[in-house]
Amino acid sequence: MTEDFHRPVMVLETMSHLLQDRPSIHLDCTLGDGGHALEVLRRSPETFVIGFDVDGEALSVAKERLDREFGGRFLALKADYRRLPEVLAGLGVPRVDTVLYDLGVSSRQLDSPERGFSYWGDGPLDMRM
């Protein structure tokens, strides 16, 4: 596994709105490499994080990265956030406390011409995950 992760921006500003000082459930609806989830788990020790992503490559990176340190407080799912209500119902999760959507493209997707997001190399421009 690579240690070259996509680094989220505005982490401190984001955390100021997400951190809980009680047991809570946080949804990261665009998990990516797990940067925001990592910060929530580090800074809010009673929070359980459920991460959603459709990008299988990023999901594998996040799972490996976060399971090392937070395996019991983290669940990663390959699912589109549009299916959030049915997935949460299937998990028996009646409510959540905080939700994050970090919409956009990651540096990993931009740096890989075969992913279809970049003009920097030869590859299709079809924006697939």
RABELPE-V159255 format. One record per backbone hydrogen bond with DSSP energy under -1.0 kcal/mol. NH is the residue of the N-H (numbers start at 0). CO is the residue of the C=O. Records with the same first field share a line. If there is no record, write none. Layout:
NH: CO + CO
This chain:
4: 2
13: 9
14: 10
15: 11
16: 13
18: 14
23: 45
25: 47
26: 97
27: 49
28: 99
30: 51
33: 30
37: 33
38: 34
39: 35
40: 36
41: 37
42: 38
43: 39
46: 43
47: 23
48: 72
49: 25
50: 74
51: 27
52: 76
58: 54
59: 55
60: 56
61: 57
62: 58
63: 59
64: 60
65: 61
66: 62
67: 63
69: 65
70: 66
72: 69
74: 48
76: 50
78: 76
82: 79
83: 80
86: 82
87: 83
88: 84
89: 85
90: 86
92: 87
96: 24
97: 24
99: 26
109: 105
110: 106
114: 111
115: 112
126: 115
